[in-house]
Structure formats: structure tokens, C-alpha cells
Amino acid sequence: MFKFEKLEIWHLANDYADKIYETTKTFPQEEKFNLVDQLKRAANSIPTNIAEGSGSESVKDFKNFLNISIKSTYETVSLLYRARKRNYIGEETRKKLYGEAEVLVKRTSAFKKWLINH
């Protein structure tokens, strides 16, 4: 088993990415290579950077990957605002995904702090 497979934040990030994928299924076809692609890439980057960072040889390097993961979460939030503005998703969906993004960022940040002390 790889280290990242034991991390709750990695599992949360994968679940979040799956929800982003599910949400984009209803977007218009003309957004397939724009907003949909951007959202999917940002969402995939979240768990991927956690996994990649877990193989780092230093805490500093792992923290860098966790920072990228957090930034990718912010990117999805920003893109979801755009999707809402274009009426591709409802406000309830945006708020739900926003709340899950907040939890993911908080837990990833807490894990970063824990890493420093251990």
C-alpha cells in the first residue's frame, strides 16, 4: 500500500474530483474543451498532488505539493462560480461543492501543520 492511500485527505480529494466530474456531465457541449476541461484538470490535480507529495523525501517538498493541491481546490471554486454565472449549475450545487472545498482545504492545511510537528 502506498502512503497516500492511508490519507483521509487523499480520499476526500478523490471524492471531490468525482463530484466535479459528475457535475460537469450536464454542461453544454460547447464547454467540453473549455470550462469542463479546466474543472476536470483542476479537480484531478487535488488528489494527484497529495499522492505525488507523499513520495517526497522531505517535509518541505511534501508541503509544496499540498500547497499545489490547495491551490487547485481554489481553482475549482473559482470555476464553479463561472459555471453558476453561466447557469450551468444551480446555486445549491455551487454552495454544496463550495462547502466541500472548504473542508478539503481546512483538512489539508491541518495536515500540513501536523507534518511540520512530526
A tleap script that builds the chain and sets N, CA, C and O, in Angstrom:
source leaprc.protein.ff14SB
mol = sequence {
  NMET PHE LYS PHE GLU LYS LEU GLU ILE TRP
  HIE LEU ALA ASN ASP TYR ALA ASP LYS ILE
  TYR GLU THR THR LYS THR PHE PRO GLN GLU
  GLU LYS PHE ASN LEU VAL ASP GLN LEU LYS
  ARG ALA ALA ASN SER ILE PRO THR ASN ILE
  ALA GLU GLY SER GLY SER GLU SER VAL LYS
  ASP PHE LYS ASN PHE LEU ASN ILE SER ILE
  LYS SER THR TYR GLU THR VAL SER LEU LEU
  TYR ARG ALA ARG LYS ARG ASN TYR ILE GLY
  GLU GLU THR ARG LYS LYS LEU TYR GLY GLU
  ALA GLU VAL LEU VAL LYS ARG THR SER ALA
  PHE LYS LYS TRP LEU ILE ASN CHIE
}
set mol.1.N position { 0.848 -1.179 0.000 }
set mol.1.CA position { 0.000 0.000 0.000 }
set mol.1.C position { 0.899 1.250 0.000 }
set mol.1.O position { 1.887 1.307 0.732 }
set mol.2.N position { 0.554 2.231 -0.812 }
set mol.2.CA position { 1.293 3.485 -0.842 }
set mol.2.C position { 0.841 4.379 0.310 }
set mol.2.O position { -0.286 4.269 0.792 }
set mol.3.N position { 1.739 5.267 0.744 }
set mol.3.CA position { 1.433 6.155 1.878 }
set mol.3.C position { 0.154 6.955 1.666 }
set mol.3.O position { -0.667 7.078 2.575 }
set mol.4.N position { -0.013 7.499 0.459 }
set mol.4.CA position { -1.161 8.371 0.214 }
set mol.4.C position { -2.492 7.658 0.362 }
set mol.4.O position { -3.507 8.287 0.660 }
set mol.5.N position { -2.494 6.346 0.155 }
set mol.5.CA position { -3.741 5.588 0.267 }
set mol.5.C position { -4.274 5.561 1.695 }
set mol.5.O position { -5.447 5.261 1.921 }
set mol.6.N position { -3.415 5.873 2.650 }
set mol.6.CA position { -3.812 5.899 4.059 }
set mol.6.C position { -4.309 7.282 4.487 }
set mol.6.O position { -4.818 7.444 5.596 }
set mol.7.N position { -4.162 8.272 3.612 }
set mol.7.CA position { -4.503 9.647 3.978 }
set mol.7.C position { -5.973 9.968 3.708 }
set mol.7.O position { -6.476 9.814 2.595 }
set mol.8.N position { -6.635 10.418 4.765 }
set mol.8.CA position { -8.046 10.807 4.633 }
set mol.8.C position { -8.212 11.919 3.600 }
set mol.8.O position { -9.179 11.925 2.839 }
set mol.9.N position { -7.266 12.862 3.575 }
set mol.9.CA position { -7.392 13.983 2.630 }
set mol.9.C position { -7.327 13.493 1.183 }
set mol.9.O position { -7.975 14.070 0.310 }
set mol.10.N position { -6.566 12.454 0.923 }
set mol.10.CA position { -6.491 11.902 -0.435 }
set mol.10.C position { -7.844 11.304 -0.837 }
set mol.10.O position { -8.304 11.481 -1.965 }
set mol.11.N position { -8.468 10.596 0.105 }
set mol.11.CA position { -9.787 10.016 -0.178 }
set mol.11.C position { -10.834 11.112 -0.379 }
set mol.11.O position { -11.657 11.028 -1.291 }
set mol.12.N position { -10.803 12.136 0.471 }
set mol.12.CA position { -11.732 13.261 0.318 }
set mol.12.C position { -11.532 13.951 -1.027 }
set mol.12.O position { -12.499 14.308 -1.700 }
set mol.13.N position { -10.274 14.135 -1.414 }
set mol.13.CA position { -9.959 14.797 -2.678 }
set mol.13.C position { -10.454 13.976 -3.869 }
set mol.13.O position { -10.944 14.538 -4.848 }
set mol.14.N position { -10.331 12.668 -3.790 }
set mol.14.CA position { -10.841 11.813 -4.863 }
set mol.14.C position { -12.361 11.899 -4.967 }
set mol.14.O position { -12.914 11.976 -6.064 }
set mol.15.N position { -13.026 11.885 -3.821 }
set mol.15.CA position { -14.481 12.011 -3.817 }
set mol.15.C position { -14.913 13.353 -4.406 }
set mol.15.O position { -15.879 13.427 -5.166 }
set mol.16.N position { -14.182 14.413 -4.045 }
set mol.16.CA position { -14.488 15.748 -4.567 }
set mol.16.C position { -14.301 15.778 -6.088 }
set mol.16.O position { -15.138 16.326 -6.805 }
set mol.17.N position { -13.223 15.198 -6.572 }
set mol.17.CA position { -12.984 15.154 -8.018 }
set mol.17.C position { -14.111 14.399 -8.727 }
set mol.17.O position { -14.563 14.811 -9.795 }
set mol.18.N position { -14.559 13.300 -8.134 }
set mol.18.CA position { -15.674 12.546 -8.719 }
set mol.18.C position { -16.941 13.399 -8.808 }
set mol.18.O position { -17.676 13.327 -9.793 }
set mol.19.N position { -17.188 14.199 -7.786 }
set mol.19.CA position { -18.374 15.071 -7.786 }
set mol.19.C position { -18.253 16.156 -8.848 }
set mol.19.O position { -19.244 16.521 -9.480 }
set mol.20.N position { -17.051 16.670 -9.044 }
set mol.20.CA position { -16.843 17.663 -10.102 }
set mol.20.C position { -17.112 17.020 -11.460 }
set mol.20.O position { -17.786 17.613 -12.301 }
set mol.21.N position { -16.601 15.833 -11.678 }
set mol.21.CA position { -16.847 15.118 -12.926 }
set mol.21.C position { -18.344 14.922 -13.157 }
set mol.21.O position { -18.851 15.166 -14.252 }
set mol.22.N position { -19.036 14.484 -12.125 }
set mol.22.CA position { -20.483 14.253 -12.233 }
set mol.22.C position { -21.206 15.557 -12.562 }
set mol.22.O position { -22.117 15.572 -13.390 }
set mol.23.N position { -20.808 16.636 -11.921 }
set mol.23.CA position { -21.438 17.935 -12.133 }
set mol.23.C position { -21.262 18.424 -13.563 }
set mol.23.O position { -22.178 19.017 -14.133 }
set mol.24.N position { -20.095 18.180 -14.146 }
set mol.24.CA position { -19.828 18.692 -15.496 }
set mol.24.C position { -20.542 17.910 -16.598 }
set mol.24.O position { -20.564 18.349 -17.748 }
set mol.25.N position { -21.118 16.776 -16.268 }
set mol.25.CA position { -21.824 15.974 -17.279 }
set mol.25.C position { -22.991 16.728 -17.909 }
set mol.25.O position { -23.372 16.442 -19.044 }
set mol.26.N position { -23.553 17.679 -17.190 }
set mol.26.CA position { -24.728 18.404 -17.705 }
set mol.26.C position { -24.357 19.718 -18.402 }
set mol.26.O position { -25.237 20.432 -18.885 }
set mol.27.N position { -23.064 20.039 -18.456 }
set mol.27.CA position { -22.649 21.287 -19.099 }
set mol.27.C position { -22.860 21.177 -20.612 }
set mol.27.O position { -22.836 20.077 -21.164 }
set mol.28.N position { -23.065 22.295 -21.268 }
set mol.28.CA position { -23.263 22.273 -22.724 }
set mol.28.C position { -22.030 21.722 -23.462 }
set mol.28.O position { -20.901 21.852 -22.989 }
set mol.29.N position { -22.265 21.118 -24.603 }
set mol.29.CA position { -21.204 20.522 -25.406 }
set mol.29.C position { -20.117 21.535 -25.775 }
set mol.29.O position { -18.939 21.185 -25.848 }
set mol.30.N position { -20.512 22.782 -26.006 }
set mol.30.CA position { -19.515 23.788 -26.409 }
set mol.30.C position { -18.514 24.113 -25.291 }
set mol.30.O position { -17.490 24.750 -25.542 }
set mol.31.N position { -18.805 23.680 -24.071 }
set mol.31.CA position { -17.882 23.902 -22.958 }
set mol.31.C position { -16.945 22.713 -22.723 }
set mol.31.O position { -16.103 22.748 -21.826 }
set mol.32.N position { -17.095 21.668 -23.530 }
set mol.32.CA position { -16.317 20.443 -23.326 }
set mol.32.C position { -14.810 20.703 -23.292 }
set mol.32.O position { -14.107 20.118 -22.468 }
set mol.33.N position { -14.313 21.554 -24.157 }
set mol.33.CA position { -12.870 21.789 -24.219 }
set mol.33.C position { -12.465 23.092 -23.555 }
set mol.33.O position { -11.344 23.567 -23.741 }
set mol.34.N position { -13.362 23.665 -22.789 }
set mol.34.CA position { -13.036 24.899 -22.087 }
set mol.34.C position { -13.291 24.702 -20.592 }
set mol.34.O position { -12.440 24.177 -19.873 }
set mol.35.N position { -14.444 25.117 -20.143 }
set mol.35.CA position { -14.747 25.090 -18.712 }
set mol.35.C position { -14.747 23.669 -18.147 }
set mol.35.O position { -14.230 23.438 -17.055 }
set mol.36.N position { -15.320 22.723 -18.878 }
set mol.36.CA position { -15.362 21.338 -18.396 }
set mol.36.C position { -13.944 20.792 -18.248 }
set mol.36.O position { -13.602 20.193 -17.228 }
set mol.37.N position { -13.130 21.004 -19.270 }
set mol.37.CA position { -11.758 20.517 -19.227 }
set mol.37.C position { -10.974 21.166 -18.085 }
set mol.37.O position { -10.229 20.489 -17.378 }
set mol.38.N position { -11.141 22.458 -17.909 }
set mol.38.CA position { -10.445 23.168 -16.827 }
set mol.38.C position { -10.866 22.642 -15.460 }
set mol.38.O position { -10.028 22.401 -14.591 }
set mol.39.N position { -12.175 22.466 -15.278 }
set mol.39.CA position { -12.674 21.954 -13.994 }
set mol.39.C position { -12.135 20.554 -13.712 }
set mol.39.O position { -11.714 20.263 -12.593 }
set mol.40.N position { -12.148 19.699 -14.709 }
set mol.40.CA position { -11.664 18.332 -14.517 }
set mol.40.C position { -10.172 18.304 -14.213 }
set mol.40.O position { -9.735 17.557 -13.338 }
set mol.41.N position { -9.390 19.105 -14.922 }
set mol.41.CA position { -7.955 19.137 -14.673 }
set mol.41.C position { -7.649 19.653 -13.263 }
set mol.41.O position { -6.798 19.102 -12.565 }
set mol.42.N position { -8.346 20.708 -12.855 }
set mol.42.CA position { -8.135 21.258 -11.510 }
set mol.42.C position { -8.535 20.232 -10.450 }
set mol.42.O position { -7.813 20.024 -9.475 }
set mol.43.N position { -9.686 19.595 -10.646 }
set mol.43.CA position { -10.161 18.602 -9.672 }
set mol.43.C position { -9.229 17.400 -9.600 }
set mol.43.O position { -8.977 16.884 -8.511 }
set mol.44.N position { -8.715 16.947 -10.735 }
set mol.44.CA position { -7.773 15.821 -10.742 }
set mol.44.C position { -6.460 16.176 -10.070 }
set mol.44.O position { -5.803 15.318 -9.479 }
set mol.45.N position { -6.084 17.425 -10.160 }
set mol.45.CA position { -4.825 17.886 -9.582 }
set mol.45.C position { -4.837 17.804 -8.054 }
set mol.45.O position { -3.782 17.672 -7.433 }
set mol.46.N position { -6.004 17.880 -7.458 }
set mol.46.CA position { -6.089 17.891 -5.991 }
set mol.46.C position { -5.563 16.574 -5.397 }
set mol.46.O position { -4.595 16.604 -4.637 }
set mol.47.N position { -6.171 15.416 -5.720 }
set mol.47.CA position { -5.648 14.173 -5.135 }
set mol.47.C position { -4.299 13.759 -5.727 }
set mol.47.O position { -3.493 13.120 -5.052 }
set mol.48.N position { -4.057 14.121 -6.980 }
set mol.48.CA position { -2.807 13.732 -7.623 }
set mol.48.C position { -1.606 14.372 -6.938 }
set mol.48.O position { -0.578 13.722 -6.750 }
set mol.49.N position { -1.730 15.633 -6.566 }
set mol.49.CA position { -0.629 16.304 -5.876 }
set mol.49.C position { -0.433 15.776 -4.465 }
set mol.49.O position { 0.694 15.728 -3.973 }
set mol.50.N position { -1.503 15.386 -3.820 }
set mol.50.CA position { -1.370 14.770 -2.493 }
set mol.50.C position { -0.592 13.458 -2.632 }
set mol.50.O position { 0.331 13.185 -1.864 }
set mol.51.N position { -0.978 12.656 -3.620 }
set mol.51.CA position { -0.300 11.379 -3.835 }
set mol.51.C position { 1.166 11.588 -4.195 }
set mol.51.O position { 2.047 10.946 -3.624 }
set mol.52.N position { 1.426 12.482 -5.137 }
set mol.52.CA position { 2.795 12.737 -5.564 }
set mol.52.C position { 3.651 13.249 -4.403 }
set mol.52.O position { 4.790 12.821 -4.223 }
set mol.53.N position { 3.092 14.158 -3.631 }
set mol.53.CA position { 3.823 14.715 -2.499 }
set mol.53.C position { 4.148 13.694 -1.431 }
set mol.53.O position { 5.167 13.804 -0.749 }
set mol.54.N position { 3.291 12.705 -1.286 }
set mol.54.CA position { 3.533 11.702 -0.246 }
set mol.54.C position { 4.795 10.893 -0.510 }
set mol.54.O position { 5.321 10.247 0.397 }
set mol.55.N position { 5.274 10.923 -1.725 }
set mol.55.CA position { 6.508 10.226 -2.065 }
set mol.55.C position { 7.743 11.100 -1.928 }
set mol.55.O position { 8.848 10.681 -2.272 }
set mol.56.N position { 7.556 12.308 -1.429 }
set mol.56.CA position { 8.672 13.235 -1.269 }
set mol.56.C position { 9.648 12.758 -0.215 }
set mol.56.O position { 9.287 12.038 0.716 }
set mol.57.N position { 10.894 13.174 -0.380 }
set mol.57.CA position { 11.925 12.804 0.582 }
set mol.57.C position { 12.018 13.789 1.736 }
set mol.57.O position { 12.687 13.520 2.733 }
set mol.58.N position { 11.351 14.929 1.604 }
set mol.58.CA position { 11.398 15.911 2.694 }
set mol.58.C position { 9.998 16.448 2.983 }
set mol.58.O position { 9.119 16.445 2.122 }
set mol.59.N position { 9.823 16.901 4.203 }
set mol.59.CA position { 8.558 17.511 4.605 }
set mol.59.C position { 8.323 18.779 3.784 }
set mol.59.O position { 7.199 19.057 3.365 }
set mol.60.N position { 9.380 19.534 3.560 }
set mol.60.CA position { 9.265 20.773 2.779 }
set mol.60.C position { 8.714 20.489 1.387 }
set mol.60.O position { 7.836 21.207 0.909 }
set mol.61.N position { 9.217 19.460 0.744 }
set mol.61.CA position { 8.747 19.107 -0.595 }
set mol.61.C position { 7.291 18.640 -0.551 }
set mol.61.O position { 6.491 19.021 -1.406 }
set mol.62.N position { 6.948 17.824 0.434 }
set mol.62.CA position { 5.573 17.345 0.577 }
set mol.62.C position { 4.633 18.530 0.789 }
set mol.62.O position { 3.553 18.584 0.201 }
set mol.63.N position { 5.045 19.474 1.628 }
set mol.63.CA position { 4.221 20.664 1.870 }
set mol.63.C position { 3.990 21.437 0.576 }
set mol.63.O position { 2.902 21.973 0.365 }
set mol.64.N position { 4.984 21.501 -0.280 }
set mol.64.CA position { 4.832 22.191 -1.553 }
set mol.64.C position { 3.731 21.539 -2.396 }
set mol.64.O position { 2.901 22.233 -2.984 }
set mol.65.N position { 3.728 20.227 -2.449 }
set mol.65.CA position { 2.688 19.521 -3.195 }
set mol.65.C position { 1.310 19.729 -2.562 }
set mol.65.O position { 0.310 19.846 -3.270 }
set mol.66.N position { 1.261 19.776 -1.244 }
set mol.66.CA position { -0.008 20.047 -0.563 }
set mol.66.C position { -0.496 21.458 -0.880 }
set mol.66.O position { -1.697 21.680 -1.029 }
set mol.67.N position { 0.428 22.408 -0.982 }
set mol.67.CA position { 0.057 23.775 -1.374 }
set mol.67.C position { -0.529 23.801 -2.782 }
set mol.67.O position { -1.500 24.514 -3.036 }
set mol.68.N position { 0.046 23.042 -3.685 }
set mol.68.CA position { -0.484 22.971 -5.051 }
set mol.68.C position { -1.881 22.364 -5.028 }
set mol.68.O position { -2.772 22.813 -5.749 }
set mol.69.N position { -2.066 21.350 -4.203 }
set mol.69.CA position { -3.380 20.720 -4.066 }
set mol.69.C position { -4.423 21.736 -3.574 }
set mol.69.O position { -5.541 21.786 -4.087 }
set mol.70.N position { -4.046 22.531 -2.589 }
set mol.70.CA position { -4.955 23.559 -2.067 }
set mol.70.C position { -5.270 24.591 -3.153 }
set mol.70.O position { -6.422 24.997 -3.310 }
set mol.71.N position { -4.266 25.007 -3.887 }
set mol.71.CA position { -4.487 25.986 -4.962 }
set mol.71.C position { -5.400 25.424 -6.043 }
set mol.71.O position { -6.210 26.157 -6.610 }
set mol.72.N position { -5.281 24.151 -6.329 }
set mol.72.CA position { -6.171 23.522 -7.308 }
set mol.72.C position { -7.604 23.490 -6.794 }
set mol.72.O position { -8.549 23.604 -7.573 }
set mol.73.N position { -7.764 23.337 -5.489 }
set mol.73.CA position { -9.103 23.392 -4.893 }
set mol.73.C position { -9.692 24.783 -5.071 }
set mol.73.O position { -10.862 24.930 -5.424 }
set mol.74.N position { -8.871 25.810 -4.824 }
set mol.74.CA position { -9.321 27.191 -5.050 }
set mol.74.C position { -9.722 27.399 -6.505 }
set mol.74.O position { -10.704 28.079 -6.801 }
set mol.75.N position { -8.957 26.812 -7.397 }
set mol.75.CA position { -9.256 26.948 -8.829 }
set mol.75.C position { -10.632 26.366 -9.150 }
set mol.75.O position { -11.398 26.965 -9.905 }
set mol.76.N position { -10.951 25.195 -8.577 }
set mol.76.CA position { -12.269 24.619 -8.838 }
set mol.76.C position { -13.378 25.523 -8.321 }
set mol.76.O position { -14.414 25.671 -8.971 }
set mol.77.N position { -13.169 26.126 -7.162 }
set mol.77.CA position { -14.173 27.031 -6.596 }
set mol.77.C position { -14.411 28.216 -7.533 }
set mol.77.O position { -15.555 28.597 -7.786 }
set mol.78.N position { -13.339 28.786 -8.037 }
set mol.78.CA position { -13.459 29.917 -8.956 }
set mol.78.C position { -14.201 29.506 -10.240 }
set mol.78.O position { -15.058 30.235 -10.737 }
set mol.79.N position { -13.853 28.338 -10.754 }
set mol.79.CA position { -14.505 27.867 -11.974 }
set mol.79.C position { -15.977 27.537 -11.747 }
set mol.79.O position { -16.799 27.694 -12.650 }
set mol.80.N position { -16.305 27.080 -10.547 }
set mol.80.CA position { -17.713 26.806 -10.234 }
set mol.80.C position { -18.534 28.099 -10.196 }
set mol.80.O position { -19.714 28.104 -10.548 }
set mol.81.N position { -17.898 29.195 -9.767 }
set mol.81.CA position { -18.584 30.489 -9.841 }
set mol.81.C position { -18.916 30.824 -11.284 }
set mol.81.O position { -20.005 31.312 -11.587 }
set mol.82.N position { -17.957 30.555 -12.180 }
set mol.82.CA position { -18.210 30.817 -13.593 }
set mol.82.C position { -19.332 29.946 -14.128 }
set mol.82.O position { -20.181 30.405 -14.892 }
set mol.83.N position { -19.329 28.696 -13.722 }
set mol.83.CA position { -20.381 27.775 -14.157 }
set mol.83.C position { -21.743 28.239 -13.657 }
set mol.83.O position { -22.742 28.143 -14.370 }
set mol.84.N position { -21.776 28.739 -12.437 }
set mol.84.CA position { -23.038 29.253 -11.880 }
set mol.84.C position { -23.497 30.489 -12.639 }
set mol.84.O position { -24.675 30.620 -12.970 }
set mol.85.N position { -22.567 31.393 -12.913 }
set mol.85.CA position { -22.894 32.634 -13.627 }
set mol.85.C position { -23.466 32.342 -15.011 }
set mol.85.O position { -24.306 33.086 -15.517 }
set mol.86.N position { -23.003 31.252 -15.615 }
set mol.86.CA position { -23.491 30.863 -16.943 }
set mol.86.C position { -24.711 29.936 -16.868 }
set mol.86.O position { -25.182 29.426 -17.884 }
set mol.87.N position { -25.205 29.734 -15.657 }
set mol.87.CA position { -26.389 28.893 -15.412 }
set mol.87.C position { -26.198 27.427 -15.805 }
set mol.87.O position { -27.150 26.758 -16.207 }
set mol.88.N position { -24.966 26.934 -15.687 }
set mol.88.CA position { -24.712 25.518 -15.942 }
set mol.88.C position { -24.973 24.687 -14.686 }
set mol.88.O position { -25.229 23.486 -14.771 }
set mol.89.N position { -24.906 25.332 -13.527 }
set mol.89.CA position { -25.235 24.675 -12.265 }
set mol.89.C position { -26.108 25.622 -11.455 }
set mol.89.O position { -26.081 26.837 -11.648 }
set mol.90.N position { -26.868 25.053 -10.561 }
set mol.90.CA position { -27.691 25.857 -9.669 }
set mol.90.C position { -26.895 26.344 -8.478 }
set mol.90.O position { -25.801 25.852 -8.203 }
set mol.91.N position { -27.445 27.304 -7.782 }
set mol.91.CA position { -26.764 27.867 -6.618 }
set mol.91.C position { -26.589 26.816 -5.519 }
set mol.91.O position { -25.578 26.817 -4.816 }
set mol.92.N position { -27.555 25.936 -5.371 }
set mol.92.CA position { -27.463 24.891 -4.353 }
set mol.92.C position { -26.262 23.972 -4.619 }
set mol.92.O position { -25.527 23.620 -3.696 }
set mol.93.N position { -26.073 23.594 -5.869 }
set mol.93.CA position { -24.931 22.753 -6.245 }
set mol.93.C position { -23.631 23.487 -5.992 }
set mol.93.O position { -22.693 22.905 -5.448 }
set mol.94.N position { -23.552 24.758 -6.377 }
set mol.94.CA position { -22.339 25.544 -6.165 }
set mol.94.C position { -22.009 25.634 -4.683 }
set mol.94.O position { -20.858 25.445 -4.289 }
set mol.95.N position { -23.009 25.920 -3.864 }
set mol.95.CA position { -22.790 26.037 -2.422 }
set mol.95.C position { -22.326 24.712 -1.811 }
set mol.95.O position { -21.446 24.698 -0.949 }
set mol.96.N position { -22.911 23.615 -2.252 }
set mol.96.CA position { -22.536 22.292 -1.735 }
set mol.96.C position { -21.071 21.996 -2.057 }
set mol.96.O position { -20.308 21.587 -1.182 }
set mol.97.N position { -20.684 22.203 -3.309 }
set mol.97.CA position { -19.303 21.953 -3.714 }
set mol.97.C position { -18.340 22.947 -3.065 }
set mol.97.O position { -17.197 22.602 -2.763 }
set mol.98.N position { -18.800 24.171 -2.852 }
set mol.98.CA position { -18.002 25.184 -2.161 }
set mol.98.C position { -17.710 24.724 -0.726 }
set mol.98.O position { -16.574 24.804 -0.257 }
set mol.99.N position { -18.738 24.249 -0.047 }
set mol.99.CA position { -18.576 23.770 1.328 }
set mol.99.C position { -17.620 22.588 1.414 }
set mol.99.O position { -16.808 22.506 2.335 }
set mol.100.N position { -17.719 21.684 0.463 }
set mol.100.CA position { -16.811 20.536 0.449 }
set mol.100.C position { -15.377 20.976 0.167 }
set mol.100.O position { -14.428 20.401 0.699 }
set mol.101.N position { -15.227 21.995 -0.672 }
set mol.101.CA position { -13.890 22.535 -0.955 }
set mol.101.C position { -13.300 23.161 0.307 }
set mol.101.O position { -12.112 23.001 0.588 }
set mol.102.N position { -14.127 23.870 1.059 }
set mol.102.CA position { -13.656 24.471 2.316 }
set mol.102.C position { -13.138 23.401 3.278 }
set mol.102.O position { -12.077 23.562 3.882 }
set mol.103.N position { -13.881 22.329 3.413 }
set mol.103.CA position { -13.478 21.230 4.299 }
set mol.103.C position { -12.161 20.638 3.821 }
set mol.103.O position { -11.265 20.379 4.624 }
set mol.104.N position { -12.043 20.427 2.533 }
set mol.104.CA position { -10.831 19.845 1.970 }
set mol.104.C position { -9.615 20.742 2.219 }
set mol.104.O position { -8.548 20.255 2.591 }
set mol.105.N position { -9.778 22.037 2.015 }
set mol.105.CA position { -8.673 22.976 2.258 }
set mol.105.C position { -8.292 22.997 3.741 }
set mol.105.O position { -7.108 22.983 4.078 }
set mol.106.N position { -9.288 23.030 4.620 }
set mol.106.CA position { -9.012 23.052 6.061 }
set mol.106.C position { -8.281 21.787 6.510 }
set mol.106.O position { -7.332 21.856 7.290 }
set mol.107.N position { -8.718 20.657 6.023 }
set mol.107.CA position { -8.083 19.399 6.443 }
set mol.107.C position { -6.673 19.259 5.854 }
set mol.107.O position { -5.766 18.746 6.509 }
set mol.108.N position { -6.507 19.714 4.626 }
set mol.108.CA position { -5.176 19.661 4.021 }
set mol.108.C position { -4.230 20.612 4.751 }
set mol.108.O position { -3.071 20.275 4.991 }
set mol.109.N position { -4.719 21.789 5.101 }
set mol.109.CA position { -3.901 22.754 5.857 }
set mol.109.C position { -3.540 22.200 7.235 }
set mol.109.O position { -2.412 22.364 7.698 }
set mol.110.N position { -4.490 21.551 7.881 }
set mol.110.CA position { -4.224 20.952 9.194 }
set mol.110.C position { -3.189 19.834 9.066 }
set mol.110.O position { -2.327 19.677 9.931 }
set mol.111.N position { -3.278 19.072 8.003 }
set mol.111.CA position { -2.301 18.004 7.784 }
set mol.111.C position { -0.903 18.590 7.558 }
set mol.111.O position { 0.087 18.045 8.047 }
set mol.112.N position { -0.827 19.689 6.826 }
set mol.112.CA position { 0.457 20.366 6.622 }
set mol.112.C position { 1.069 20.764 7.956 }
set mol.112.O position { 2.259 20.549 8.182 }
set mol.113.N position { 0.261 21.343 8.843 }
set mol.113.CA position { 0.751 21.750 10.162 }
set mol.113.C position { 1.201 20.535 10.970 }
set mol.113.O position { 2.216 20.578 11.665 }
set mol.114.N position { 0.437 19.458 10.870 }
set mol.114.CA position { 0.801 18.227 11.581 }
set mol.114.C position { 2.145 17.714 11.088 }
set mol.114.O position { 2.967 17.273 11.890 }
set mol.115.N position { 2.381 17.765 9.780 }
set mol.115.CA position { 3.637 17.276 9.198 }
set mol.115.C position { 4.842 18.003 9.785 }
set mol.115.O position { 5.877 17.392 10.051 }
set mol.116.N position { 4.701 19.289 9.979 }
set mol.116.CA position { 5.802 20.091 10.495 }
set mol.116.C position { 6.212 19.631 11.889 }
set mol.116.O position { 7.391 19.650 12.243 }
set mol.117.N position { 5.226 19.221 12.669 }
set mol.117.CA position { 5.492 18.837 14.065 }
set mol.117.C position { 5.840 17.363 14.246 }
set mol.117.O position { 6.131 16.934 15.362 }
set mol.118.N position { 5.815 16.583 13.168 }
set mol.118.CA position { 6.092 15.141 13.299 }
set mol.118.C position { 7.171 14.681 12.360 }
set mol.118.O position { 7.518 13.500 12.349 }
savepdb mol mol.pdb
quit
